């Protein structure tokens, strides 16, 4: 069994073309697992939309220990 990972575009016809140049005139069994790609517009998610989204009073940041003194970088 062999696996191939590729990125492709499915047109308006809904057809996916996969070229296997080393395989000719034979029957094969194919399993397709797909995941849609993020939009190509490159827009990042604005994290500020999530600020204050947890309205549960029991959710809080526990006290943090004091940081030890570090040697200065030179």
Biopython code that builds the backbone (N, CA, C, O; Angstrom):
import numpy as np
from Bio.PDB.StructureBuilder import StructureBuilder

atoms = [
    (1, "UNK", "N", (0.854, -1.167, 0.000)),
    (1, "UNK", "CA", (0.000, 0.000, 0.000)),
    (1, "UNK", "C", (0.897, 1.226, 0.000)),
    (1, "UNK", "O", (1.915, 1.258, 0.691)),
    (2, "UNK", "N", (0.526, 2.215, -0.759)),
    (2, "UNK", "CA", (1.283, 3.451, -0.872)),
    (2, "UNK", "C", (0.361, 4.610, -0.527)),
    (2, "UNK", "O", (-0.858, 4.502, -0.666)),
    (3, "UNK", "N", (0.937, 5.714, -0.079)),
    (3, "UNK", "CA", (0.117, 6.898, 0.182)),
    (3, "UNK", "C", (0.727, 8.099, -0.520)),
    (3, "UNK", "O", (1.941, 8.184, -0.704)),
    (4, "UNK", "N", (-0.135, 9.019, -0.904)),
    (4, "UNK", "CA", (0.278, 10.235, -1.593)),
    (4, "UNK", "C", (-0.453, 11.391, -0.924)),
    (4, "UNK", "O", (-1.665, 11.332, -0.714)),
    (5, "UNK", "N", (0.281, 12.430, -0.596)),
    (5, "UNK", "CA", (-0.335, 13.635, -0.054)),
    (5, "UNK", "C", (-0.184, 14.721, -1.113)),
    (5, "UNK", "O", (0.918, 14.975, -1.600)),
    (6, "UNK", "N", (-1.286, 15.352, -1.462)),
    (6, "UNK", "CA", (-1.222, 16.387, -2.474)),
    (6, "UNK", "C", (-2.254, 17.457, -2.190)),
    (6, "UNK", "O", (-3.227, 17.234, -1.471)),
    (7, "UNK", "N", (-2.022, 18.626, -2.768)),
    (7, "UNK", "CA", (-3.003, 19.702, -2.727)),
    (7, "UNK", "C", (-3.528, 19.864, -4.135)),
    (7, "UNK", "O", (-2.763, 19.851, -5.100)),
    (8, "UNK", "N", (-4.824, 20.015, -4.249)),
    (8, "UNK", "CA", (-5.428, 20.112, -5.560)),
    (8, "UNK", "C", (-6.620, 21.048, -5.498)),
    (8, "UNK", "O", (-7.055, 21.445, -4.417)),
    (9, "UNK", "N", (-7.138, 21.395, -6.649)),
    (9, "UNK", "CA", (-8.323, 22.247, -6.741)),
    (9, "UNK", "C", (-9.431, 21.450, -7.408)),
    (9, "UNK", "O", (-9.221, 20.794, -8.428)),
    (10, "UNK", "N", (-10.599, 21.521, -6.820)),
    (10, "UNK", "CA", (-11.760, 20.868, -7.418)),
    (10, "UNK", "C", (-12.586, 21.960, -8.072)),
    (10, "UNK", "O", (-13.046, 22.887, -7.405)),
    (11, "UNK", "N", (-12.768, 21.849, -9.353)),
    (11, "UNK", "CA", (-13.498, 22.861, -10.114)),
    (11, "UNK", "C", (-14.990, 22.785, -9.911)),
    (11, "UNK", "O", (-15.486, 22.003, -9.100)),
    (12, "UNK", "N", (-15.698, 23.607, -10.659)),
    (12, "UNK", "CA", (-17.156, 23.664, -10.540)),
    (12, "UNK", "C", (-17.828, 22.363, -10.975)),
    (12, "UNK", "O", (-18.992, 22.127, -10.652)),
    (13, "UNK", "N", (-17.100, 21.522, -11.703)),
    (13, "UNK", "CA", (-17.654, 20.232, -12.125)),
    (13, "UNK", "C", (-17.601, 19.191, -11.012)),
    (13, "UNK", "O", (-18.202, 18.123, -11.134)),
    (14, "UNK", "N", (-16.871, 19.498, -9.906)),
    (14, "UNK", "CA", (-16.794, 18.578, -8.775)),
    (14, "UNK", "C", (-15.843, 17.421, -8.983)),
    (14, "UNK", "O", (-15.865, 16.459, -8.215)),
    (15, "UNK", "N", (-15.002, 17.494, -10.011)),
    (15, "UNK", "CA", (-14.082, 16.401, -10.297)),
    (15, "UNK", "C", (-12.701, 16.671, -9.710)),
    (15, "UNK", "O", (-12.168, 17.775, -9.823)),
    (16, "UNK", "N", (-12.138, 15.655, -9.087)),
    (16, "UNK", "CA", (-10.775, 15.697, -8.580)),
    (16, "UNK", "C", (-9.918, 14.851, -9.504)),
    (16, "UNK", "O", (-10.223, 13.681, -9.739)),
    (17, "UNK", "N", (-8.857, 15.428, -10.026)),
    (17, "UNK", "CA", (-7.966, 14.680, -10.901)),
    (17, "UNK", "C", (-6.684, 14.349, -10.141)),
    (17, "UNK", "O", (-6.027, 15.229, -9.586)),
    (18, "UNK", "N", (-6.351, 13.080, -10.130)),
    (18, "UNK", "CA", (-5.119, 12.614, -9.504)),
    (18, "UNK", "C", (-4.346, 11.840, -10.557)),
    (18, "UNK", "O", (-4.823, 10.828, -11.071)),
    (19, "UNK", "N", (-3.155, 12.320, -10.875)),
    (19, "UNK", "CA", (-2.332, 11.665, -11.890)),
    (19, "UNK", "C", (-1.339, 10.727, -11.206)),
    (19, "UNK", "O", (-0.590, 11.142, -10.321)),
    (20, "UNK", "N", (-1.340, 9.480, -11.616)),
    (20, "UNK", "CA", (-0.412, 8.478, -11.108)),
    (20, "UNK", "C", (0.411, 7.967, -12.283)),
    (20, "UNK", "O", (0.065, 6.944, -12.873)),
    (21, "UNK", "N", (1.484, 8.652, -12.632)),
    (21, "UNK", "CA", (2.217, 8.303, -13.850)),
    (21, "UNK", "C", (2.870, 6.918, -13.824)),
    (21, "UNK", "O", (3.076, 6.320, -14.881)),
    (22, "UNK", "N", (3.198, 6.397, -12.636)),
    (22, "UNK", "CA", (3.865, 5.095, -12.599)),
    (22, "UNK", "C", (2.887, 3.919, -12.628)),
    (22, "UNK", "O", (3.313, 2.767, -12.707)),
    (23, "UNK", "N", (1.597, 4.193, -12.565)),
    (23, "UNK", "CA", (0.595, 3.115, -12.590)),
    (23, "UNK", "C", (-0.208, 3.235, -13.878)),
    (23, "UNK", "O", (-0.813, 4.268, -14.164)),
    (24, "UNK", "N", (-0.197, 2.151, -14.643)),
    (24, "UNK", "CA", (-0.934, 2.160, -15.912)),
    (24, "UNK", "C", (-1.637, 0.816, -16.118)),
    (24, "UNK", "O", (-1.117, -0.242, -15.762)),
    (25, "UNK", "N", (-2.808, 0.889, -16.691)),
    (25, "UNK", "CA", (-3.550, -0.296, -17.115)),
    (25, "UNK", "C", (-3.681, -1.350, -16.017)),
    (25, "UNK", "O", (-3.370, -2.522, -16.225)),
    (26, "UNK", "N", (-4.148, -0.914, -14.844)),
    (26, "UNK", "CA", (-4.355, -1.829, -13.727)),
    (26, "UNK", "C", (-5.491, -1.321, -12.846)),
    (26, "UNK", "O", (-5.835, -0.139, -12.882)),
    (27, "UNK", "N", (-6.058, -2.202, -12.072)),
    (27, "UNK", "CA", (-7.103, -1.817, -11.124)),
    (27, "UNK", "C", (-6.453, -1.474, -9.793)),
    (27, "UNK", "O", (-5.506, -2.134, -9.367)),
    (28, "UNK", "N", (-6.965, -0.441, -9.142)),
    (28, "UNK", "CA", (-6.464, -0.080, -7.813)),
    (28, "UNK", "C", (-7.652, 0.225, -6.909)),
    (28, "UNK", "O", (-8.758, 0.487, -7.383)),
    (29, "UNK", "N", (-7.410, 0.187, -5.617)),
    (29, "UNK", "CA", (-8.401, 0.570, -4.628)),
    (29, "UNK", "C", (-7.938, 1.902, -4.047)),
    (29, "UNK", "O", (-6.770, 2.052, -3.688)),
    (30, "UNK", "N", (-8.841, 2.858, -3.954)),
    (30, "UNK", "CA", (-8.499, 4.203, -3.513)),
    (30, "UNK", "C", (-9.337, 4.575, -2.298)),
    (30, "UNK", "O", (-10.547, 4.349, -2.271)),
    (31, "UNK", "N", (-8.679, 5.148, -1.292)),
    (31, "UNK", "CA", (-9.364, 5.699, -0.122)),
    (31, "UNK", "C", (-9.055, 7.189, -0.109)),
    (31, "UNK", "O", (-7.890, 7.584, -0.172)),
    (32, "UNK", "N", (-10.085, 8.014, -0.027)),
    (32, "UNK", "CA", (-9.887, 9.460, -0.022)),
    (32, "UNK", "C", (-10.322, 10.014, 1.327)),
    (32, "UNK", "O", (-11.457, 9.816, 1.762)),
    (33, "UNK", "N", (-9.407, 10.703, 1.972)),
    (33, "UNK", "CA", (-9.695, 11.453, 3.192)),
    (33, "UNK", "C", (-9.390, 12.895, 2.848)),
    (33, "UNK", "O", (-8.267, 13.204, 2.450)),
    (34, "UNK", "N", (-10.360, 13.791, 2.991)),
    (34, "UNK", "CA", (-10.094, 15.156, 2.563)),
    (34, "UNK", "C", (-10.386, 16.164, 3.668)),
    (34, "UNK", "O", (-11.178, 15.920, 4.578)),
    (35, "UNK", "N", (-9.721, 17.291, 3.552)),
    (35, "UNK", "CA", (-9.908, 18.406, 4.460)),
    (35, "UNK", "C", (-9.832, 19.674, 3.623)),
    (35, "UNK", "O", (-8.906, 19.847, 2.831)),
    (36, "UNK", "N", (-10.785, 20.542, 3.796)),
    (36, "UNK", "CA", (-10.760, 21.772, 3.015)),
    (36, "UNK", "C", (-9.633, 22.672, 3.509)),
    (36, "UNK", "O", (-9.322, 22.690, 4.701)),
    (37, "UNK", "N", (-9.033, 23.405, 2.608)),
    (37, "UNK", "CA", (-7.946, 24.311, 2.946)),
    (37, "UNK", "C", (-8.527, 25.628, 3.427)),
    (37, "UNK", "O", (-9.642, 25.995, 3.057)),
    (38, "UNK", "N", (-7.759, 26.351, 4.267)),
    (38, "UNK", "CA", (-8.238, 27.670, 4.674)),
    (38, "UNK", "C", (-8.291, 28.603, 3.473)),
    (38, "UNK", "O", (-7.593, 28.375, 2.485)),
    (39, "UNK", "N", (-9.097, 29.634, 3.542)),
    (39, "UNK", "CA", (-9.188, 30.559, 2.400)),
    (39, "UNK", "C", (-7.831, 31.145, 2.061)),
    (39, "UNK", "O", (-7.001, 31.363, 2.943)),
    (40, "UNK", "N", (-7.610, 31.400, 0.776)),
    (40, "UNK", "CA", (-6.326, 31.919, 0.322)),
    (40, "UNK", "C", (-6.193, 33.425, 0.540)),
    (40, "UNK", "O", (-5.155, 34.005, 0.220)),
    (41, "UNK", "N", (-7.234, 34.066, 1.081)),
    (41, "UNK", "CA", (-7.152, 35.510, 1.281)),
    (41, "UNK", "C", (-6.179, 35.878, 2.397)),
    (41, "UNK", "O", (-5.831, 37.049, 2.551)),
    (42, "UNK", "N", (-5.737, 34.892, 3.179)),
    (42, "UNK", "CA", (-4.721, 35.120, 4.192)),
    (42, "UNK", "C", (-5.201, 35.884, 5.407)),
    (42, "UNK", "O", (-4.382, 36.347, 6.202)),
    (43, "UNK", "N", (-6.494, 36.026, 5.572)),
    (43, "UNK", "CA", (-6.999, 36.741, 6.736)),
    (43, "UNK", "C", (-6.820, 35.894, 7.984)),
    (43, "UNK", "O", (-7.281, 34.756, 8.057)),
    (44, "UNK", "N", (-6.143, 36.473, 8.956)),
    (44, "UNK", "CA", (-5.956, 35.788, 10.228)),
    (44, "UNK", "C", (-7.161, 36.082, 11.118)),
    (44, "UNK", "O", (-7.832, 37.102, 10.957)),
    (45, "UNK", "N", (-7.421, 35.196, 12.038)),
    (45, "UNK", "CA", (-8.507, 35.401, 12.981)),
    (45, "UNK", "C", (-8.081, 36.483, 13.969)),
    (45, "UNK", "O", (-6.989, 36.417, 14.534)),
    (46, "UNK", "N", (-8.936, 37.470, 14.176)),
    (46, "UNK", "CA", (-8.663, 38.524, 15.137)),
    (46, "UNK", "C", (-8.975, 37.985, 16.526)),
    (46, "UNK", "O", (-10.137, 37.756, 16.864)),
    (47, "UNK", "N", (-7.936, 37.782, 17.328)),
    (47, "UNK", "CA", (-8.120, 37.171, 18.640)),
    (47, "UNK", "C", (-8.909, 38.055, 19.595)),
    (47, "UNK", "O", (-9.449, 37.558, 20.583)),
    (48, "UNK", "N", (-8.987, 39.342, 19.324)),
    (48, "UNK", "CA", (-9.721, 40.230, 20.219)),
    (48, "UNK", "C", (-11.212, 39.874, 20.263)),
    (48, "UNK", "O", (-11.909, 40.245, 21.208)),
    (49, "UNK", "N", (-11.694, 39.170, 19.264)),
    (49, "UNK", "CA", (-13.103, 38.774, 19.286)),
    (49, "UNK", "C", (-13.387, 37.739, 20.370)),
    (49, "UNK", "O", (-14.545, 37.488, 20.704)),
    (50, "UNK", "N", (-12.329, 37.139, 20.919)),
    (50, "UNK", "CA", (-12.505, 36.122, 21.957)),
    (50, "UNK", "C", (-12.299, 36.672, 23.362)),
    (50, "UNK", "O", (-12.573, 35.965, 24.332)),
    (51, "UNK", "N", (-11.825, 37.912, 23.504)),
    (51, "UNK", "CA", (-11.601, 38.491, 24.828)),
    (51, "UNK", "C", (-12.917, 38.563, 25.584)),
    (51, "UNK", "O", (-13.916, 39.069, 25.072)),
    (52, "UNK", "N", (-12.905, 38.053, 26.805)),
    (52, "UNK", "CA", (-14.099, 38.110, 27.631)),
    (52, "UNK", "C", (-15.164, 37.114, 27.252)),
    (52, "UNK", "O", (-16.306, 37.243, 27.692)),
    (53, "UNK", "N", (-14.827, 36.118, 26.444)),
    (53, "UNK", "CA", (-15.852, 35.182, 25.986)),
    (53, "UNK", "C", (-16.254, 34.179, 27.073)),
    (53, "UNK", "O", (-17.319, 33.569, 26.983)),
    (54, "UNK", "N", (-15.416, 34.003, 28.093)),
    (54, "UNK", "CA", (-15.767, 33.084, 29.180)),
    (54, "UNK", "C", (-16.427, 33.900, 30.280)),
    (54, "UNK", "O", (-15.778, 34.721, 30.929)),
    (55, "UNK", "N", (-17.690, 33.677, 30.484)),
    (55, "UNK", "CA", (-18.460, 34.453, 31.451)),
    (55, "UNK", "C", (-18.651, 33.711, 32.773)),
    (55, "UNK", "O", (-19.468, 34.121, 33.597)),
    (56, "UNK", "N", (-17.910, 32.629, 32.982)),
    (56, "UNK", "CA", (-18.033, 31.823, 34.187)),
    (56, "UNK", "C", (-17.114, 32.392, 35.261)),
    (56, "UNK", "O", (-15.903, 32.460, 35.052)),
    (57, "UNK", "N", (-17.667, 32.810, 36.423)),
    (57, "UNK", "CA", (-16.871, 33.403, 37.498)),
    (57, "UNK", "C", (-15.897, 32.412, 38.123)),
    (57, "UNK", "O", (-14.924, 32.824, 38.756)),
    (58, "UNK", "N", (-16.141, 31.107, 37.958)),
    (58, "UNK", "CA", (-15.232, 30.121, 38.545)),
    (58, "UNK", "C", (-13.974, 29.930, 37.700)),
    (58, "UNK", "O", (-13.049, 29.228, 38.109)),
    (59, "UNK", "N", (-13.939, 30.550, 36.532)),
    (59, "UNK", "CA", (-12.778, 30.456, 35.654)),
    (59, "UNK", "C", (-11.865, 31.642, 35.937)),
    (59, "UNK", "O", (-12.222, 32.787, 35.662)),
    (60, "UNK", "N", (-10.676, 31.361, 36.493)),
    (60, "UNK", "CA", (-9.743, 32.433, 36.803)),
    (60, "UNK", "C", (-8.321, 31.902, 36.714)),
    (60, "UNK", "O", (-8.091, 30.693, 36.699)),
    (61, "UNK", "N", (-7.384, 32.819, 36.655)),
    (61, "UNK", "CA", (-5.970, 32.440, 36.617)),
    (61, "UNK", "C", (-5.486, 32.273, 38.040)),
    (61, "UNK", "O", (-5.604, 33.185, 38.858)),
    (62, "UNK", "N", (-4.943, 31.107, 38.332)),
    (62, "UNK", "CA", (-4.422, 30.834, 39.663)),
    (62, "UNK", "C", (-3.173, 31.671, 39.914)),
    (62, "UNK", "O", (-2.488, 32.054, 38.966)),
    (63, "UNK", "N", (-2.869, 31.961, 41.180)),
    (63, "UNK", "CA", (-1.667, 32.732, 41.496)),
    (63, "UNK", "C", (-0.416, 32.045, 40.948)),
    (63, "UNK", "O", (-0.288, 30.822, 40.993)),
    (64, "UNK", "N", (0.491, 32.854, 40.437)),
    (64, "UNK", "CA", (1.723, 32.334, 39.848)),
    (64, "UNK", "C", (2.882, 32.531, 40.821)),
    (64, "UNK", "O", (2.929, 33.543, 41.521)),
    (65, "UNK", "N", (3.815, 31.584, 40.878)),
    (65, "UNK", "CA", (4.980, 31.768, 41.769)),
    (65, "UNK", "C", (5.884, 32.875, 41.237)),
    (65, "UNK", "O", (5.856, 33.196, 40.049)),
    (66, "UNK", "N", (6.676, 33.448, 42.121)),
    (66, "UNK", "CA", (7.627, 34.479, 41.727)),
    (66, "UNK", "C", (8.686, 33.866, 40.815)),
    (66, "UNK", "O", (9.135, 32.742, 41.035)),
    (67, "UNK", "N", (9.074, 34.615, 39.796)),
    (67, "UNK", "CA", (10.125, 34.151, 38.890)),
    (67, "UNK", "C", (11.480, 34.306, 39.559)),
    (67, "UNK", "O", (11.743, 35.309, 40.223)),
    (68, "UNK", "N", (12.327, 33.322, 39.384)),
    (68, "UNK", "CA", (13.674, 33.412, 39.942)),
    (68, "UNK", "C", (14.495, 34.415, 39.133)),
    (68, "UNK", "O", (14.200, 34.681, 37.968)),
    (69, "UNK", "N", (15.521, 34.961, 39.765)),
    (69, "UNK", "CA", (16.394, 35.924, 39.099)),
    (69, "UNK", "C", (17.207, 35.197, 38.035)),
    (69, "UNK", "O", (17.788, 34.144, 38.301)),
    (70, "UNK", "N", (17.247, 35.756, 36.844)),
    (70, "UNK", "CA", (17.979, 35.133, 35.746)),
    (70, "UNK", "C", (19.273, 35.878, 35.486)),
    (70, "UNK", "O", (19.402, 37.066, 35.781)),
    (71, "UNK", "N", (20.221, 35.158, 34.932)),
    (71, "UNK", "CA", (21.461, 35.790, 34.535)),
    (71, "UNK", "C", (21.181, 36.664, 33.313)),
    (71, "UNK", "O", (20.441, 36.256, 32.418)),
    (72, "UNK", "N", (21.761, 37.850, 33.272)),
    (72, "UNK", "CA", (21.519, 38.723, 32.111)),
    (72, "UNK", "C", (22.125, 38.141, 30.837)),
    (72, "UNK", "O", (23.150, 37.461, 30.878)),
    (73, "UNK", "N", (21.483, 38.413, 29.717)),
    (73, "UNK", "CA", (21.997, 37.998, 28.427)),
    (73, "UNK", "C", (23.105, 38.942, 27.989)),
    (73, "UNK", "O", (22.999, 40.150, 28.199)),
    (74, "UNK", "N", (24.132, 38.434, 27.403)),
    (74, "UNK", "CA", (25.236, 39.285, 26.956)),
    (74, "UNK", "C", (25.389, 39.242, 25.464)),
    (74, "UNK", "O", (26.272, 39.901, 24.914)),
]
sb = StructureBuilder()
sb.init_structure("model")
sb.init_model(0)
sb.init_chain("A")
sb.init_seg("    ")
for serial, (resi, resn, name, xyz) in enumerate(atoms, 1):
    if name == "N":
        sb.init_residue(resn, " ", resi, " ")
    sb.init_atom(name, np.array(xyz, "f"), 0.0, 1.0, " ", f" {name:<3s}", serial, name[0])
structure = sb.get_structure()
